[in-house]
Amino acid sequence: MTTPPTRDRLIRAMGDALQRKGLHGVGLSEILAAAGTPKGGLYHHFPGGKTELAVAAIEQQVAELCALLDKLLPAASDPVAALELWTTRAQQLLAASGFQRGCPLATVALESEVDDIAIRKALADGFAAIRERLALAFQASGKIANAAGLAALIVAAYEGALLQARVAGSVAPMELVSATLFPLLRTQLQGNVHD
């Protein structure tokens, strides 16, 4: 098995750090050690240092999440089934990490400051991309009047439940949100708002 290029290793190491510790909870030396690269490698690929690397890691994780949603949403006969798979997968990954790896977007968003302009833009773009994927799936159903609002609600519920599950060390908050939200979504989809 070949070793991934330095740039990819740095992005993966930063992505893992963002999920576990957030942006300010991890130092460059830890990221460099995890990536197996010297400091010069970081600045060669990311002249903007830690911030530029964090933006790249956020964008990579958003791309992976959107690719997963793009795969799940069209493959499911209804968007709720796809969301159930998405949240079940998130619960499994969270539990498998010992409740250490949360959502990199939420973890970083909670600690970002007004001066973190590039970070906040990457986060805002990431959340918007996820909401857009969900909204398009609901629009395609032809039965949802406010697909954008519903997508925003789902992302907010997902992120809030994930944060609660992480600090509780239990997927119970995610299960509770899923058990409440998904039947409501199914009811909405079974009605025909546009008739």
RAVENUR-V687826 format. One record per backbone hydrogen bond with DSSP energy under -1.0 kcal/mol. NH is the residue of the N-H (numbers start at 1). CO is the residue of the C=O. If there is no record, write none. Layout:
NH:CO
NH:CO
//
This chain:
9:5
10:6
11:7
12:8
13:9
14:10
15:11
16:12
17:13
18:14
19:15
20:16
21:17
22:17
31:27
32:28
33:29
34:30
35:31
36:32
37:32
41:38
42:38
43:39
44:40
45:41
46:42
49:46
53:49
54:50
55:51
56:52
57:53
58:54
59:55
60:56
61:57
62:58
63:59
64:60
65:61
66:62
67:63
68:64
69:65
70:66
71:67
72:68
73:69
76:72
82:78
83:79
84:80
85:81
86:82
87:83
88:84
89:85
90:86
91:87
92:88
93:89
94:90
95:91
96:92
97:93
98:95
99:94
102:19
107:103
108:104
109:105
110:106
112:108
116:113
117:115
120:116
121:117
122:118
123:119
124:120
125:121
126:122
127:123
128:124
129:125
130:126
131:127
132:128
133:129
134:130
135:131
136:132
137:133
138:134
139:135
140:136
142:139
150:146
151:147
152:148
153:149
154:150
155:151
156:152
157:153
158:154
159:155
160:156
161:157
162:158
163:159
164:160
165:161
166:162
167:163
168:164
169:165
170:165
175:171
176:172
177:173
178:174
179:175
180:176
181:177
182:178
185:181
186:182
187:183
188:184
189:185
190:186
191:187
195:192
//
